[in-house]
Amino acid sequence: MQQPVYGLARKWIIIIAVGFGVLAIYGLSKIQISAPHVAEQTPVIEPASPPATRPVRLYFYEPKRRQLVPERHEIILEADNFSSQVKSVITALIRGPVADTLGATFPPTATLNAVYLVEPQQLVLDFSPALQYDLAPSATSELLLLTSLVRTVGDAFPQVGTIQLLIDGQPATKLTGHLDIQDTRFYIAGAIE
């Protein structure tokens, strides 16, 4: 029996359709589906946290009352570095007061070269020669400088018991020639038991 032409064509259409279906299913199983390409993300860099600060009282001269008075300053301190902390506080003391009513006790040209903690409670401070040469030549200037230094250090660092001064690495004998400070350790009240 002979099949009509349209029946034979229908068989071939079905066979071709099934073939394409098998190929399509087989082909889809071989295709790897991946996430769309995303450019590498640059890590977000957080801004550095502000440096640690600490309030300290720096002692400056008040001419009206003719005495040293504290002025509060925020000092940037490096954690766990005692010498650096002392240097920051004394550098602020050298820079002078913020208030116009107060007077500086250090010459502004002076610099602190080095800080040493030689015994558990003894602080040695090595200043530039400007501490001697640029300080007003009077016993009052010397006394104000030394007292403001001792009060500031004693207030900011209660663990310090004595302070010894060096000028360019040598023991200071005098500042401007009025007070003899050779081999003198300035004692901070309350720190020595």
trRosetta pair geometry for C-beta under 8 A, 3 or more apart (Angstrom, degrees):
i j d omega theta_ij theta_ji phi_ij phi_ji
3 7 4.4 -110 171 82 109 131
3 8 5.4 128 100 -52 121 89
4 7 4.7 95 62 1 78 105
4 8 7.4 -152 95 -4 42 85
5 8 5.8 -55 -151 36 36 109
5 9 6.3 34 152 -18 68 109
6 9 5.5 -52 -145 39 36 114
6 10 6.3 44 152 -27 65 103
7 10 5.5 -51 -149 31 31 114
7 11 6.7 35 151 -21 62 100
8 11 5.7 -48 -153 29 35 112
8 12 6.7 29 151 -12 64 104
9 12 5.8 -55 -151 40 34 109
9 13 6.2 38 149 -23 66 105
10 13 5.6 -51 -147 34 33 114
10 14 6.4 33 153 -19 65 104
11 14 5.8 -56 -151 36 31 109
11 15 6.2 28 152 -18 66 106
12 15 5.6 -50 -140 38 34 110
12 16 6.1 33 158 -18 66 106
13 16 5.9 -54 -144 39 28 109
13 17 6.1 29 153 -21 63 109
14 17 5.6 -55 -144 38 29 112
14 18 6.2 29 156 -18 65 105
15 18 5.9 -54 -146 38 29 109
15 19 6.2 34 152 -22 63 108
16 19 5.5 -53 -148 36 31 116
16 20 6.4 30 154 -17 65 103
17 20 5.8 -52 -147 37 30 108
17 21 6.3 35 150 -23 63 106
18 21 5.4 -54 -149 35 33 117
18 22 6.4 34 153 -20 66 102
19 22 5.8 -52 -148 34 30 108
19 23 6.3 27 153 -14 64 108
20 23 5.6 -55 -145 42 33 112
20 24 6.0 37 154 -25 67 107
21 24 5.6 -52 -145 34 28 112
21 25 6.4 24 156 -15 64 105
22 25 6.0 -56 -147 39 29 106
22 26 6.0 26 155 -15 65 111
23 26 5.7 -57 -141 43 29 109
23 27 5.8 30 158 -21 66 111
24 27 5.8 -55 -141 38 25 111
24 28 6.3 26 158 -21 62 107
25 28 5.9 -54 -146 34 28 110
25 29 6.7 29 154 -21 61 104
26 29 6.0 -57 -155 31 31 111
26 30 7.0 22 151 -14 63 108
27 30 5.9 -63 -156 37 35 108
27 31 6.8 40 150 -30 68 103
28 31 5.7 -47 -149 21 38 115
35 38 7.3 -29 129 -11 113 104
38 41 7.6 -9 140 -42 109 90
50 53 7.7 -27 133 -16 110 104
51 76 4.7 39 108 -152 133 111
51 77 7.7 166 154 50 103 41
51 78 7.9 -44 -162 -84 118 56
52 76 7.2 115 78 -155 49 61
52 77 5.5 -55 98 65 99 84
52 78 7.9 128 51 -107 106 17
52 79 6.0 69 27 -54 150 96
53 74 4.6 22 169 176 133 100
53 75 6.3 151 -156 73 77 34
53 76 5.4 -46 -95 -91 79 51
53 77 6.8 126 -126 9 28 84
54 74 7.3 152 69 -153 24 61
54 75 5.8 -30 61 61 77 87
54 77 5.2 9 7 -5 114 135
55 72 5.7 -10 -167 -167 108 103
55 73 7.2 151 -151 79 58 36
55 74 5.8 -39 -91 -95 62 64
55 75 7.8 124 -124 14 15 80
56 72 7.5 153 80 -149 32 56
56 73 5.7 -25 64 65 81 86
56 75 5.1 2 12 0 121 126
56 89 5.6 -85 134 -123 172 108
56 92 7.5 118 71 73 127 149
56 152 7.5 60 156 -165 115 85
56 155 7.0 123 -167 110 82 104
56 156 4.6 16 -141 -102 122 111
57 70 3.7 -11 -174 -162 118 126
57 71 7.0 136 -156 58 66 30
57 72 5.9 -37 -97 -91 68 59
57 73 7.7 139 -110 18 20 77
57 152 7.1 -145 101 -122 65 66
57 155 5.1 -63 61 139 105 153
57 156 7.4 -158 46 -60 63 82
58 70 6.9 126 61 -153 31 66
58 71 5.5 -33 65 62 85 86
58 73 5.4 20 -4 3 117 126
58 89 7.4 -179 -88 -173 98 80
58 92 5.9 -126 -74 117 147 105
58 93 5.0 -168 -149 -94 117 78
58 97 7.4 -172 98 -93 117 71
58 148 7.7 34 173 180 71 103
58 152 5.2 21 -132 -119 56 121
59 68 4.4 32 174 171 110 120
59 69 6.9 162 -145 77 70 19
59 70 5.6 -43 -89 -91 68 60
59 71 7.7 152 -100 13 21 75
59 93 7.7 10 46 -130 61 112
59 105 7.4 7 107 -4 79 147
59 147 7.4 -95 117 124 142 78
59 148 4.2 -159 93 -139 100 75
59 151 4.3 35 -17 89 157 127
59 152 5.1 -133 14 -57 92 86
59 155 7.7 130 -36 4 106 140
60 68 6.7 155 77 -147 18 76
60 69 6.6 -33 65 61 69 70
60 71 5.6 3 14 -2 117 122
60 96 7.1 80 -115 -162 131 60
60 97 4.2 -9 -64 -57 174 121
60 99 7.9 169 73 53 147 102
60 102 4.1 65 110 170 132 124
60 103 6.2 170 170 69 98 42
60 104 6.5 -48 -137 -101 108 32
60 105 6.2 -157 -131 -19 55 98
60 148 6.6 55 -88 -131 32 136
61 67 7.6 -176 -143 108 61 18
61 68 6.0 -48 -90 -94 51 64
61 69 8.0 86 -151 17 12 77
61 102 6.6 135 70 -169 46 72
61 103 4.1 -34 73 65 104 101
61 104 7.6 -17 26 68 99 13
61 105 5.7 127 -23 -74 102 91
61 144 5.4 -4 -72 -156 124 134
61 148 7.3 -75 -45 -66 77 132
62 65 4.8 22 101 40 116 100
62 66 7.5 -75 90 -23 69 15
62 67 6.1 -10 52 65 96 62
62 68 7.3 131 8 -130 83 16
62 69 4.6 26 -20 4 129 122
62 101 6.6 19 -135 136 88 92
62 102 5.6 -46 -86 -109 71 74
62 103 7.4 175 -82 15 22 84
63 66 6.6 18 -164 -78 36 58
63 101 8.0 -132 32 177 89 66
63 103 6.1 72 -41 -16 97 126
64 101 7.3 -25 -4 -176 118 107
65 69 7.0 75 59 -47 137 122
68 105 7.5 7 -109 -66 110 142
68 144 6.9 158 -70 -147 107 79
68 147 6.0 -158 -23 118 150 115
68 148 5.5 -169 -128 -87 138 83
68 151 6.3 146 122 31 147 160
69 102 6.9 -119 61 -109 105 116
70 151 7.8 -130 -80 143 91 122
70 155 7.3 155 -110 -129 129 174
71 97 5.2 107 9 -132 168 100
71 98 6.5 177 167 29 138 89
71 99 6.1 -146 -119 7 134 114
71 102 6.1 -87 -52 -17 138 173
73 92 5.4 158 128 170 161 143
73 98 7.5 151 -94 -19 94 118
75 85 7.9 93 126 -158 128 70
75 88 5.1 123 178 136 113 114
75 89 5.6 2 -134 -87 168 66
75 92 5.7 -100 -101 -26 107 153
76 88 6.2 -131 73 -150 64 143
77 84 7.5 124 -160 112 60 94
77 85 4.8 28 -144 -115 104 93
77 88 6.0 -157 -95 56 61 158
78 81 4.3 -9 102 43 114 124
78 84 4.4 -8 41 108 125 145
78 85 6.6 -129 49 -59 71 73
78 88 7.7 160 2 -33 82 136
81 84 3.9 23 118 24 117 120
81 85 6.4 151 91 -21 66 85
82 85 5.6 -58 -150 34 32 112
82 86 6.4 30 156 -17 68 104
82 115 7.9 -140 119 123 77 129
82 117 6.2 1 110 -26 139 143
82 157 7.9 90 -159 -128 97 133
83 86 5.8 -54 -149 36 32 110
83 87 6.2 32 153 -19 65 108
83 114 7.8 -25 -167 -174 126 64
83 115 4.2 163 -150 82 84 114
83 116 7.4 14 -108 -82 117 28
83 117 7.0 -127 -72 -13 85 98
84 87 5.6 -53 -145 37 32 113
84 88 6.4 37 154 -23 64 103
84 115 8.0 -160 -48 45 25 137
85 88 5.8 -51 -151 31 31 112
85 89 6.6 26 154 -15 63 105
85 157 7.6 128 114 -79 116 117
86 89 5.9 -59 -152 37 32 108
86 90 6.2 20 157 -10 68 111
86 115 4.7 146 84 -149 128 156
86 123 6.7 -174 -136 -150 155 133
86 125 7.8 -134 150 -95 126 101
86 153 7.2 29 -141 -126 98 99
86 156 8.0 142 -112 106 60 127
86 157 6.5 -8 -93 -40 93 153
87 90 6.1 -60 -140 44 29 103
87 91 5.9 34 159 -24 65 110
87 112 5.6 -171 -134 98 80 134
87 115 5.3 -128 -57 -19 89 133
88 91 5.8 -55 -143 36 25 113
88 92 6.6 26 155 -18 60 105
89 92 5.9 -57 -156 35 30 111
89 93 6.6 32 147 -20 64 105
89 152 6.5 166 156 155 111 110
89 153 7.3 130 110 -96 136 60
89 156 5.0 129 -135 146 158 174
89 157 7.7 -161 29 -25 163 106
90 93 5.2 -47 -148 34 40 116
90 94 6.4 43 151 -21 67 100
90 112 5.0 77 105 -54 129 154
90 115 7.8 161 18 -82 140 121
90 125 6.9 166 -112 -137 168 136
90 149 7.4 31 -124 -134 102 89
90 152 7.4 128 -95 111 63 135
90 153 7.4 13 -74 -75 99 97
91 94 5.6 -49 -148 34 34 112
91 95 6.6 40 150 -25 63 101
91 111 7.9 14 -112 -144 88 65
91 112 6.2 -106 -68 22 77 119
92 95 5.5 -46 -149 28 35 116
93 96 8.0 50 168 -68 32 27
93 105 7.5 -36 172 54 97 103
93 106 6.3 88 129 -4 85 135
93 148 6.7 156 -166 139 121 109
93 149 7.0 119 144 -100 158 62
93 152 5.3 47 -89 -169 139 175
94 104 7.9 44 -171 -163 31 120
94 106 4.5 -75 -120 97 63 149
94 108 6.8 120 162 -129 81 42
94 110 5.4 -131 -138 79 123 98
94 111 7.3 106 171 -101 170 36
94 112 7.1 -153 -30 -24 143 96
95 108 7.2 52 -131 -131 33 87
96 104 3.6 -53 -113 -88 106 115
96 106 7.4 -138 -71 55 75 87
96 108 6.5 -35 -28 -89 121 97
97 102 3.7 -10 66 88 176 124
97 103 7.2 37 16 38 127 7
97 104 6.4 -151 4 -74 81 65
99 102 4.7 73 78 6 103 106
104 107 7.9 114 123 -95 126 16
104 108 6.7 16 145 -61 170 84
105 141 7.9 159 -161 -161 65 62
105 144 4.6 -143 -135 137 106 98
105 145 4.8 166 155 -94 96 52
105 147 7.8 -114 -157 64 154 78
105 148 4.0 132 50 17 166 155
105 149 7.7 -141 109 -35 132 75
106 110 5.2 -98 174 44 108 138
106 131 7.3 -45 -153 -124 95 81
106 135 7.6 -62 -151 -96 44 98
106 145 5.9 102 -84 -130 61 100
106 148 7.6 -126 -35 85 86 134
106 149 8.0 92 -68 -67 110 99
107 110 4.9 108 69 -23 85 100
107 130 5.9 -134 93 152 129 93
107 131 6.8 179 37 -119 108 34
107 134 3.6 134 -179 110 162 106
107 135 5.1 -116 -32 -73 114 56
108 134 7.9 -92 46 138 54 142
109 128 7.8 -102 135 90 77 132
109 130 4.1 -123 114 -171 99 143
109 134 4.7 96 49 -3 122 174
110 127 5.9 -15 -171 -169 107 117
110 128 5.9 176 -154 55 54 97
110 130 4.6 -160 -88 98 52 101
110 131 4.3 75 -125 -78 123 70
110 134 6.6 -151 -49 61 82 120
110 135 7.8 34 -56 -57 128 92
111 127 7.0 149 81 -158 43 67
111 128 4.4 48 49 -10 85 128
111 130 6.8 64 6 42 74 126
112 115 6.8 23 160 -55 121 91
112 125 6.3 -58 -141 -168 106 100
112 126 7.2 102 -171 75 63 55
112 127 5.9 -46 -107 -102 53 68
112 128 7.8 -94 -60 -10 15 82
113 126 4.4 -64 67 111 106 100
113 127 6.5 154 4 -129 91 11
113 128 6.0 127 -47 -59 102 69
113 168 7.2 95 -17 -104 161 42
113 169 7.7 -71 96 -49 152 74
114 125 7.8 169 88 -156 54 40
114 126 4.2 15 51 45 89 124
115 123 7.0 -26 -165 -166 90 96
115 124 7.5 146 -163 80 42 58
115 125 6.1 -8 -110 -108 70 67
115 126 7.5 -137 -64 22 31 82
116 123 7.3 146 80 -162 52 48
116 124 4.2 -12 63 59 104 106
116 125 8.0 -155 29 -66 72 30
116 126 7.4 56 -5 -18 103 105
117 120 7.7 19 165 -137 107 18
117 122 7.1 134 -161 80 54 55
117 123 5.9 -26 -102 -103 68 65
117 124 7.7 -170 -79 19 20 77
117 160 8.0 -110 -119 -103 100 94
118 122 5.1 -44 60 91 89 112
118 123 8.0 155 13 -110 79 15
118 124 5.5 43 -16 -11 118 120
119 122 4.0 52 41 20 101 110
120 159 7.8 -90 160 167 80 103
121 159 6.6 -132 -112 156 76 66
121 160 6.0 131 -167 -151 65 32
121 161 3.3 29 157 9 127 112
121 162 6.4 77 124 14 91 77
121 191 6.5 152 -162 149 123 112
121 192 7.1 125 146 -90 157 76
122 160 7.7 91 -115 -154 10 77
122 161 6.7 -42 -69 63 54 91
122 162 4.9 -14 -114 67 76 100
122 163 7.8 166 -161 -85 59 23
122 164 6.7 18 -178 -4 104 108
122 185 7.0 -56 -130 -140 106 131
123 153 6.6 -146 63 -174 159 143
123 157 7.5 85 -61 99 148 146
123 160 4.7 -8 -22 -140 124 125
123 162 7.1 -176 29 91 69 50
123 163 5.0 -21 73 -107 99 70
123 164 7.4 177 91 24 49 68
124 163 7.7 148 -94 -162 28 53
124 164 4.8 -21 -110 67 77 100
124 165 7.9 175 -158 -83 61 14
124 166 6.2 39 173 -14 99 113
125 149 7.9 -129 40 -171 165 131
125 163 6.3 2 -1 -168 113 102
125 164 7.3 169 24 81 68 48
125 165 5.7 -26 69 -112 93 60
125 166 6.8 -173 92 28 43 78
126 166 4.1 -24 -107 76 73 116
126 167 7.6 165 -159 -89 62 11
126 168 7.3 109 -177 -81 98 7
126 169 5.9 26 -144 -75 131 46
127 130 7.7 -112 157 59 100 72
127 131 4.1 32 137 -25 141 147
127 165 6.6 -15 6 -162 113 97
127 166 7.0 161 20 82 65 57
127 167 5.8 -30 71 -107 86 62
127 168 8.0 -47 89 -33 49 51
127 172 7.8 18 42 -62 109 134
128 131 6.2 136 70 -14 59 89
128 167 7.6 12 133 -155 14 73
128 168 6.8 52 -139 -66 39 81
129 132 5.7 -53 -170 39 62 105
129 133 5.6 37 143 -7 89 116
129 167 5.8 78 -96 178 58 109
129 168 5.7 0 -51 -32 88 119
130 133 5.7 -66 -125 53 37 98
130 134 4.7 0 -173 9 79 123
131 134 7.4 -27 -83 46 7 88
131 135 6.4 16 169 -35 46 117
131 145 8.0 133 -168 -179 93 148
131 167 6.3 -137 57 -111 118 101
131 172 8.0 -61 99 -105 130 143
131 175 6.9 -84 138 -141 89 95
132 135 6.4 -62 -148 19 18 111
132 167 6.0 17 -24 -124 122 151
132 172 7.5 -174 -68 -138 116 112
132 174 7.6 85 -131 104 116 68
132 175 5.4 -158 -112 -166 72 51
132 176 6.5 164 -163 -75 67 56
135 141 5.4 151 168 142 97 128
135 142 6.9 85 145 -79 142 66
135 145 6.4 -34 -133 -49 135 154
135 175 5.8 -25 62 159 156 112
135 176 5.4 -127 89 -53 107 118
136 141 4.2 -178 69 -80 92 155
136 176 7.4 -46 102 -69 34 167
137 141 7.2 21 6 40 3 141
137 176 4.2 -168 -122 172 65 135
137 177 6.8 8 -152 37 101 107
137 178 7.5 140 -179 -30 66 112
138 141 4.6 99 59 2 86 100
138 142 7.1 -154 94 -2 48 85
138 176 7.0 9 14 83 28 147
138 178 6.6 25 169 -37 25 158
139 142 5.7 -56 -151 39 35 112
139 143 6.1 34 153 -19 68 109
139 178 3.8 -143 -81 157 75 146
139 179 6.1 113 -137 -44 82 91
140 143 5.8 -57 -144 40 29 109
140 144 6.2 30 157 -19 65 107
141 144 5.9 -55 -145 37 27 110
141 145 6.3 28 156 -19 63 108
141 175 7.9 -145 107 114 94 134
141 176 6.7 31 80 9 122 145
142 145 5.8 -57 -149 36 29 111
142 146 6.2 20 158 -12 66 110
142 175 4.6 159 -118 55 106 136
142 176 5.9 -138 -62 25 111 98
142 178 5.4 -170 10 63 145 113
142 179 4.8 -174 127 14 145 120
143 146 6.0 -57 -142 41 29 106
143 147 5.9 23 161 -15 65 113
143 179 6.8 132 -64 -49 75 147
144 147 6.0 -59 -139 42 25 106
144 148 6.0 22 163 -17 64 110
145 148 6.2 -60 -145 37 23 105
145 149 6.3 23 156 -19 61 111
145 175 6.9 150 68 -147 145 166
146 149 5.7 -57 -149 36 29 114
146 150 6.3 24 157 -16 66 108
146 175 7.8 -135 -50 -35 104 146
146 179 7.5 -81 -16 88 149 160
146 181 7.5 -163 -98 -98 140 139
146 186 6.3 -164 -175 -102 103 148
147 150 5.8 -54 -142 39 31 108
147 151 6.1 26 160 -14 66 110
148 151 6.0 -56 -141 42 29 108
148 152 6.0 28 160 -20 64 112
149 152 6.1 -59 -144 38 23 108
149 153 6.2 14 163 -10 63 111
149 163 6.8 -161 135 123 111 166
149 186 7.5 68 95 86 108 164
150 153 6.2 -59 -141 42 25 104
150 154 5.9 25 160 -18 63 116
150 163 6.2 -147 -100 23 76 137
150 186 5.0 -114 -90 147 121 130
150 187 8.0 36 -149 79 130 30
150 188 5.8 -171 -172 -95 89 80
151 154 5.8 -58 -140 41 25 112
151 155 6.1 23 161 -19 63 111
152 155 6.0 -60 -147 37 24 107
152 156 6.1 7 162 -5 64 114
153 156 6.1 -65 -138 47 27 100
153 157 5.6 -36 -178 42 68 106
153 160 5.7 -58 154 77 106 151
153 163 6.0 95 72 -71 163 136
153 188 6.7 -110 95 -89 96 139
154 157 7.3 -73 -113 64 14 65
154 158 6.8 49 -178 -105 56 53
154 160 6.8 -118 -95 76 50 101
154 188 3.7 176 -96 -157 113 123
154 189 6.9 42 -158 45 157 65
154 190 7.2 100 -175 56 119 104
154 191 6.2 -122 -134 -38 93 125
155 158 7.6 -3 -152 -67 15 78
157 160 4.6 49 112 -5 110 113
158 190 7.4 -55 -149 114 98 109
158 191 6.1 -170 -175 -102 59 93
159 191 7.2 91 170 -149 10 108
160 163 6.9 41 161 -65 126 85
160 188 6.0 69 105 11 84 152
160 191 6.1 -36 90 -154 45 157
161 187 6.9 -22 163 -143 73 72
161 188 6.0 -148 -155 42 28 99
161 191 4.2 -169 -104 121 59 114
161 192 4.6 90 -153 -70 117 83
162 185 4.0 7 -176 170 130 117
162 186 6.4 143 -159 67 67 45
162 187 5.6 -31 -100 -96 83 56
162 188 6.9 -152 -80 1 31 85
162 191 8.0 -165 -36 92 48 131
162 192 7.5 42 -46 -63 87 121
163 185 6.8 145 61 -165 36 66
163 186 4.6 -22 57 56 94 103
163 188 7.1 78 -16 -43 98 103
164 171 7.3 -47 170 -127 110 91
164 184 7.5 160 -122 89 73 50
164 185 5.3 -41 -73 -105 88 76
164 186 7.6 174 -75 13 38 77
165 171 7.6 93 89 -158 60 55
165 172 4.3 -26 108 23 106 132
165 181 6.5 12 45 136 124 137
165 186 8.0 46 -24 -7 97 116
166 169 5.8 2 162 -135 130 10
166 170 6.1 142 -162 64 87 26
166 171 6.0 -56 -107 -92 73 34
166 172 6.2 -174 -126 -25 17 85
167 170 5.9 -33 66 64 71 84
167 172 4.7 92 -17 -87 102 92
171 182 6.6 78 133 -143 117 65
171 183 6.8 26 175 -66 148 53
172 175 6.8 27 174 -75 130 63
172 181 5.7 0 108 91 100 117
172 182 7.5 -134 107 -89 48 51
173 180 6.9 -32 170 -152 72 70
173 181 6.7 147 175 65 20 67
173 182 4.0 11 -131 -76 74 100
174 177 5.1 62 152 -89 144 33
174 178 7.3 134 -162 32 110 39
174 179 6.7 152 -138 75 77 51
174 180 6.2 -43 -85 -108 89 46
174 181 6.4 137 -99 24 34 86
174 182 7.5 -22 -42 -41 64 87
175 178 7.5 -33 59 39 90 83
175 179 6.6 19 20 54 101 97
175 181 6.8 47 -29 9 85 135
180 184 7.6 135 121 -36 65 129
181 184 4.4 -93 -163 34 62 133
187 191 7.6 -165 -178 54 70 105
187 192 6.2 -45 -158 -5 109 135
188 191 4.2 36 87 7 105 133
188 192 7.4 133 64 -16 68 87
